Structures are given as C-alpha cells and as structure tokens.
C-alpha cells in the first residue's frame, strides 16, 4: 500500500525488468503490468476486452459520461468530431495565440529572475503555469480570463494528486482528503469550461472566424447543422468534409477537461526536462538556436509558422529524443471488461486493471542503442525513425492520443522561441538526473525546500538562475559568446566563475569587491581583458562600458 501511495521510479524499473507480465495487488485491486512491447500493443488495440480507466477513481472525478471512457460507436462519434481539430490547417490557426503566450511568459520568467536578484530560483510553478496558459488559450482563446487560467494552474495539480493508481476506499467522500479536494477542483474547472463553450457558440454565431480549438469544433457543428437543415428541406447542399452532430456546452466542457488532464502534467514534465537537458548540453542548445534563427531568415522576432517545421530537423530530433528519453507517460491503465486472454498462457480476470507500459519499449536497446543516453542524432543519422512499434509515447489503437502532431509542434515552437529570446542556467545537484513520479516523470532536486506556489507539489523544482533577455549583435550563439567575468577563486559567484557580459558589467558598475578581471572570450577562444587584469573595482568600473562596446564590436551576443 505504501509503495502504491508513494511510487518510486526505481520500483517501476524493477517491475518492468521482472518479465513481460507481472502483477501486484493493492487494497481490492488486482493489477497486471504488461512490460513487453507487443503485449502492450495488444492491450491498446483490444477494445472488446479492455477500456481505458486511467485509475479507478478517474471515472468519478472526470464523470462517467466523459468521452475517454466511452467505447464503440459513442467513442467513434466523439473522435470523428475531434480529429479535425488537429489537422495542419487547424493547428496553424492556433499558432498566433500560442506565440503570445510564449512571449508573455518569457517576460514573466525574466522578471521573476530579476526580482530574485539573479540567484537560483524554482521554476516548476512557472513551467506549470505557462503550460496551463498554453492549453487554456489554445482551447478557448480569449473566452477564458487570465484570472481563471492562473487559478487552474495553481489548483489543477490537486486533481492529479487525487488520481493515484489506488486510493483509500470512499476517500472521495471524506472532507479534505486528496480525492475530495480533487473532485471539487475538477467540478469547478468543468463549470468554467462549460461557460467558455457557451461564449464560444455565441461568438461563432455572429460570424467570427476560428482562432482556437473550440472555435474550430463549433464551426464544424455549424457547417454540419446547416447541411442537415438543407437536406431536411429537400435542398441540394455540398456535404461538409467533417459531418458531425451538435455537442452540448456540457459535452464540450467535459471533453476539453480531458484535454487539460492529458496535457497539464505531461507537458509540464516535458518542459522541465527540455529546459534542464538543454541547459546542461550547450552544444545541443547552440545547434538548436542556430537552426531556429536560420529558419526565421535571421530575424529572431519572426513568429513561428507551421511551414518552418520542415526546416527544423534538429529541433524536431531534440523534441523526439526528449519524449523518448524522458517520456511523460510511462503507462496507461486499462480495465478488463471481460476475461482477457492476453497471452496463450494467461488470461487477465474480468475487473482487473491491465496496464500496458510505454517506457520499456522506448528504452529498448535493440531499437535504440544506448537508450539511457540523450542522443538527438539517432533521429537524423540513425534508424530511430523506423522503430514505429516502439514509439509508444502517444499510445496506440482506438484510444491513442489525438495530439500526436500537436505536442511536438508546440514543444518545437516553445523551445525555438526560448532559445532565441532568453538564456538560462540550470543549477545541477547530485539528484538532478534522478526521477520522481507524480503521474508523470519529473527531475528530482535535492535542493528543493518548498515551492513557489502553495499548491504546487514539492517535486522537480528545477533550480534556474539568470533567465535573461538575449540582445544579439550578430548571429553568434549565446553560449559561445562572452562568458565575461572572472572572480576571486575563493569566493566564486557561479560555478566556473563566469557570468554573461551584461550582468558582469552591472557588477562592475556596482563595484562588487569580489571582481578581479573582466575578460572577453571570442568565438575562436581568444581573450581580451581590456587592460583590467589585476585591477580593482574602481578601475574595472572605468573600463566596463568600453569593454562591453569592444565585445559587441567583435560580433558576440550580449545578454541583458
């Protein structure tokens, strides 16, 4: 029971390694774990024997009428109406609102770092918030208020906390338990989304053009209704590409809630790992940064466009490798609706949970050599792209993830813009590469002491300092630019004793007593100390501005 309530990633790895099938029993639930790739595919693709259940209490918190729990014709009806929301044409209409979210939150990242004096700070709360805003704005555009977005970002983790693999029986009815809190938050979010759906229908009826997911969905409903009305009246009409029924505001709200549930923790996990991994691998960040700048024709302020994706092979490889290396979802629980002959030798009992695992297939050394190494090149010069049966990041079968194109697109857009507009430093600890399980996978930081928001769990906080605006003088990558400041070795300001040049200059102007030498390092590794070697703070102050100008004249990027 304790292991179920407080899962350890190492325990999951041991369970995966124990064999193609293994089992555990917690409280009244018998759970069969499928670690073998082909058995996992069989579970995903056997709707006659098993349906998604996520966790037993999910159907109560998300409501039994939620489309993810439907099967057969009812599920297909929903899916037909939703698939059109993730075509390339539809995805391109969401990019402008997403671009604004990135810009607003990168400003917020910079302001938070500046307010913290450039010292390490915990970014997990901000990463959750940017992903919540990205989802809510993509779903509902301006129909949802920023206050509501912030409230959902702060509170939604309580929904995730309630959806553990097993819960104490009847805990949803016991005040102030995790399940009780999660249910209350879920109901509040569903009410908010239902109101947004009503506002969307009113706006689209006035002739507005689609700008968000619900706009697109409602526009398809309107086209279908107009067609059906004409046919009923005996008139000729061109059949819409996507003929669907009309969905109520409550049905729309429930469906978008499932999108948020599926995306919030998974995208927060992926964002955290992505920023951490790139901060620790400057060569990868350099190459990604250069590719994104080239795709924008040298104009780093140019908004991301769908057509750019084809000219970003390395960025796409980084995103795919991140999703393989640290998959946000490591398994998807199903419920056996009848005795399920999962192998010739074993039948899963009816009512048992059967859990197809994604992680083992994504770390299979036969498909991905050196699977525990982050290597984007495997997607460019290797054969990783051909290992389609191992690519279980988005599941498989009739309930696979609708967002298998949307997720890589938004990740590429986010990190591409971040690489061009901000710089960041990760403060690694001995536990930075350890993994904590909280519905998804997060980095475990030994230095976590609390959280930026009272409702955000103490996990994977990802200490960051110096999230700063980039001000390029030329097109040279920031991590190849001036490192800038050497300090007293006995009292370093940062590991390695180096800081970006504009921060160094501000310390010069403040006559920090620890300053000893200001050094410009050009792209070829040449150094220029501006005559400051051995100078004290007053001498450094006198030459600080001149050296900064000389650095810029060398066509190196400065950081503001």
N, C-alpha and C positions, 0 to 999 in steps of 0.2 A: 504494500500500500504506500509506504513512504517513497519508494522508487517511482511509483506512478504519479504521486503528487509533486515530487521534485526530481524530474527526469535529468539524467546525466548523459551527455553525448557519448561518453566512453562506454556506457552501458548499452546504448543503442548499437554502437560499433560491434561490441561483443555479441549482441543478439544477431546482428547481420551475419557475423562470421560463424555462427553456430550451425548453419546449414540452410538449405533452400527454404525450409519451413521450420518454424519454431512457434512456441506458444507460451502464453502467460495467463494467469487468472487473477483478477483483481475484483474484490467485492463479489458481485454476482455476474461479472462479465468474463466470458472466455474469449481470448484474443489470439488469433492466428496471424503471425507475421510472415509475409512472403518476401524473402530477400532475393530470390532468383529472378533475373530479368524476364524470362519467358513466362514464369508463373505470374509475375506482376502484370504483364500484358494480358494474360488470361482473365485476371480479376477485373481489370479495367474494361475488358471487352465482353463481359458476360452479364448483361443487364437482366437476363432471365433468372440469374441465380443470386445476384447481389446488387445493391444500390448504395450510392454514397450516403454515409451517415455523419461524416466528419468526426463527431463524438456523440455519445448517446444523448446528451442534453441539448445539442445544437438544434434539434427539431423543435424544442420548446422555446428556446431563445429566439430563433430565426423564424418560427411559426411553421406549422405543418404544410401550409399552402405554398411555401417558398418553392420556386421552380427547381432548385437544385435537388430537392427530394422527390420530384416527380419522375415518372418513368413512362415509356411508351409514347402514345400519341400526344398526351398532355405535355410531356417534356419536349418532344419534337416541335410542337406548335410554338412554344416559347423560343426554342433555339432558332427556328426559322425567322422569327421576328427580330432576334438579337444579332444574328450573323452579319446582317447588312450594316451594323453599326461599326464593324471593324474591317471594312474594305479599305483599300488605299484611298479611294475618293472620300470616304467618311473620315478617315484618320487625318487627312490633310486639312480638314476644316477645324480640327481641334488644336492644331499647332499654334495659332496666334494666342489663344488664351493660355496655353502652356508656357509659351515664351514669356508672357507677362508674369506668370507665377515664378519662373526661374529668376527673372530679374528682380522681382520684389524680395524674394527670399535670399538671394545672394547679397543684396543690400543689407538685409537683416543680419546675415552671417557676419558681414564686415563690421556693422555697427556693434554687434554683440562682442566681437573680438576687441574692438577699440575700447568699448566700455569696460572690458576686463583688463585693460592695460597691456594687451598683447600676451598675457600669461595663458598657460594651458587652461582650457575650459571644456566642459562636457557638452557634446553636440547631439546626443541621442534625441533629446526633446525636439531640437530644431529639425533634425532629419525626419522625425515622425511628422512634424507639423508641415514641412514642405511637401511630403508625400500625401498627406491628408488634403492639403490645399490643391495639389495637382489633381488628385482624384475627384474631389468635390467640384472643382471648376470645370474639369473635363466632363463630368457627369451632368452638371446643372448650370454651368456658366455663371451668369450674374443673378440667377434666381435664388441662390443661397448667399446669405450675408457672411462677411468676414468674421463677425462675432460667432456665428454658428460654426464656421469652419474651425475656428480656434477652440471652441468648446468641444467639438467632436474629436479634434486632435488630442486634447488633454484627457478626454474621458474614454475614448474608444478602447484603450488598452484593457479596461475593465471587462469589456466583452470578451476579448481574447483570454484574459485570465480565467474567466468562467468556463471556457470551452476546453477544459483539460480532458485527457483521454478517459479518465474516470473521475467521478465526483462522489462525495458522500451522499448517500440516498436522501432525497427530499430536501437537499440544501437550498434549492431554489426558493423554497417557501419559508426559509429561516432568515429573518431580517439581518442585514449587514454581512451575510456570507458573500463569497465571491460570486456565486451563482445568482443570488438575489440582486446584488449590485449590477451584474452584467445584464440581467433581464431588464432592469429599469432603464439602463443606458440604451440598450437596443430598442426598446419601445420609444424612447424619446427621439432617437435618430430616425426611426421609421416614420414617426409623425412629421418630422422636419422634411424628410424626403417626399412624403405624400403631398405636403403643402407646395413644395417646389414643382412637383409634377402638375398640379392644378394650375400654377402660374405659367408653366411652360405651355400647356394646352391653350390657355387664353392668349398668350403672346403669338403662338404659331397661327391661331385662327385669324389674327389680324393681318397676316401676310408676311410675317418676319421670315428671314432666311435662317436655316440651321447653323448654329455655332457651337453646339455641344452635343453630347451623346443623346440626351433625352429629346432635344430638338429633332435630331435625325430620326429617332424612333417615332415620335409623334407625327412627323411629316409623312412617314411611310403609312401610318394609320390613316391619315387624312387622304392620301392618294388612294388607298385601298377602299375606304368608305365611299369616296366619290365614284370610283369604278363600280362598286357594287350597287350604288344608287342608280347609276345609269343603266346597268344591266337589268335591274329590277323594273325600271321604267320602260324597258323594251328598246333602249337606245344602243347604238353601237359605241364601243369605247375600247381604247387600247389598254390591254392588261398591264398593270404595273409590274416592274421587274420583281418586286417583293410584295406579293399579295398576302396580307396578314389581317388578323382580326383586331378589333379595338381592345386595348388593355385599360383597365380602370386606374385611377390615381393610386389606389392602394397596391395594385399589382405592380405598377411601375416602381413605387417606393420600395416594395419588398425586393424586387429584382435588383435595383441599384444598391440596396443594402448588401446583398450578396456580393456585388462587385467590390464594395468597400471592404467587406470582411475578407475577401480573397486577396485584395491588393494591399491593405494598410500595413500589416506586419511583414508581409513578403517583400514589399517594395522598400520598407524602412530597413530591413535586413540587407537587401541588395545594395542600397545606397551606402549604408555604413561600411560594408566590406569594400565597395568600389572606391570610396574616398580613402580608406585606410590602405588598401593594396597599392593604389597609385602613389600615395604619399611615400610609401616605403620602396617604391620602384621608380625612381626618377627617370630612368631610361625609357620605361614604358610611357610615362606621362609626357616626356619630351616628344616622342614619336606621335602619340595621340594628338597632342597640341598642334604640332606642325601639320598633320593631316587635316585637322578641322579648320585651321587657318587657310590652307590651300583650297579646301572645298568651298570656302567663302570668298575666294578670289582675293585673299589678303585683307579683307575687311572683317575684322573680328566682331563688329557690331551688326553684321548682316544676320537677320533671323534665320533660324533653321528651317529648311524646306524638305519635303519628302524626297524630292529628286536628289538631294545631297547624299542620301543613304548609300547609293550605289558607288559614290566616290569616297566612301569611308570604310574600306575593307579592314583596316587595322582596328579602328574603333569598334566595328562590328565583332571582330575577333576577340577584343578585350571583353566586350559585354558577354559574348557566348562563353568564354572561358571562365568569367566570373560566375555565371549561372551554373556551369558545370562544377567548378572548384568549390564553391560555397552555395549549393542550391538552397534557396529559401525554404522550399518544401521538400522534406525528406521522405514522407509517406502520406498516403491519403486513405483514411479509414473507410471501409465499406461494411455493410451489414448483410449477412447471408439471409436471403428471404426464403430459402428452401435448402435442403441438403445439397451441398455444392461439391461435386467430385472434382476437386482442384487438381489432383494428380491421379494416375491409375491406382495408386495405393492408399490415397487418403481422401476422405470426404469431410468437408467442414460442416459441423452441425448447424441446423437452422437456428437463427437467433444469435449466432456468434458474430463477433467482429472479425473481419478478414482484412488485413492491412497490406496492400501492395507497396513495396518500398522503392523509392526512386534513387536514393543515394548510392547503393551498391552498383547499379548499372552505370552511373555517372563517374564512378571511381574504379571501374573495371580495367585492370592493366592490359588486358587483351585488346580492348577498344581504345583506351587512352594510355599509352606508355607513360610511366612516371606520373600516375594520376594525382599524387599529392603535391605536385609541383604546379604552380600557376604559370602557364605557358601559352600565350595567345598564338604563337607561331603554329601550334598544332592545327589551327583552323585555316592557315594560309598555305604553308608548305607541307603540312601533314595530311592525313586522311580522316581527321576527326569528323569532317562534314558528312562522310559516307556512313557513319555509325548511327543511322537513324533509329534503330531499335533500342539503342542505349540512351537516346536523347529523351528522357522521361521528365524533363524539367516541367513540362506542362501536362503531364499525364498522357492518356491515350483513350481511344474508344469514344462512345457517345457522350461521355461527360468530361471530355478533355477541355482544357482551358480555352475559352473564346479569345483570350487576349494574347495568344502566342505570337502575334505580329506587333500588337500594341506595346507590350512590355519592352522588348529590345529597342523599339523605336524611341520610347520615352527615355530609356536609360542612355541611349546614344546621344539624344538631344540634350539631356541634362549634363552629362559629363563633358560633352563637347563644349557647351557654353561655359561651364565652370572652368574648364582648362584655359579658356581664352580670357576670362574676366576676373578670376580670383586665383590666389595661390594659398596653399595651406600646408601646415606641418603637423604630422602625427607624432605624438609622444609615446613611443612604444614602451611596453613593460614586459616583464618575463611572461606575462599571461596574454599578451596581445593576440597570439595565434591560437589560443585555446577557444573552445566553442561552448557557448551557453545556449541551452534550448529553452525558448519561450514561444511555443507554437512554431516558430521558425528558428533559424540559426543566427546568433549574434556573436561578435567578438566579446571575450571576457577580459575585462581590465582589472588588474589587481589594485589599481589606484582609485577605484570607484568609491566615493564617500557621499552617498545621497544622489539626488537627481535635480535637473534644472526645473522640473515641474513636479509638484507634489504627487501627481497622479501617474507619473511615468515610472516604470519599474527600474530597480537598481541593476541594470544589466547593460553590457556592451556600450558603455557611455562614450567611448572613442574620444580621448583627450586630444584637443586640437588647439594650436595657438597660431597666431599670425594669419588669420584668414583676411587677406588684404586685396585691394583692387590692383589689377595689373595696368600699368601705363607703358605700353611698348613704344620704344623709339624706333626700333626696326623689328624685323620678324624673327628675332632670335628667341629661342625657348627660355622661359624664366629660370629653369633650373640650371641652365648653362650660363646664366647671367652673373652679375656681380654677387659674390657671397658677402663681401663688403667689410665686415668688421671683425678684427681680432681683438680679444680682450685678455685680461690677466688670466693666465692659465690656472691660477689657484682659485679663481672665482669666476668661472665661465657663466655667461648669460644663457647660453643654449649649448647642447652637446656639439662639440666641434668648434665652439666659439665663433660662429658665423651668423650673420643676420643679413636680410635683404638691404640693399643700399639706402633706400629712403628711410627705413627705420634706423639704420646706423647713423644717417645724417641727423635725424631728430635727437638721437642720444648725444651726438657731438654738440648740437646746439644747446642741449641741457647740461653740458659739461659734466657728464657722468664720470665720477672719479675712477671707474674701472677701465676707461678707454685707454688704449695704448697705441693703436695703429689702425689706420684706415687703408684698406687695400682693395684696389680694383683688379678683378681677375677676368681677362678677356676670354673669348671663345676658344682660343688656342692654348689657354693656360698661362699666358703671360700676365705678369703682375705689375701694378703701378701703385706705389704707396703715396703718391702726391707730395713727397717730401715730409711725410708725417711720422716716419719711423723714429721711435723713441720720444715723440713729442708728448706733452701733457695735454690735459683737456682744453686749456686756453688756446694752445697752438692748433689743436685739432679743430676747434671752433672756427678759427680764421680761414682754414683751407677747406672746410667741409663743403661749402657751396661750390667752390672752384672744382674740387674733385668730382662732385656729383655731375657738374657740367661736362667734365672730361669723360666720365663714364658714359654719359649719353652720347657724346661725340663719337665714342667707339662703337655705336650702334648696338648697345646692350640694353636689355629690358630692365626697367626700374620697377620697383614695387611700392605702391603708395598705401 
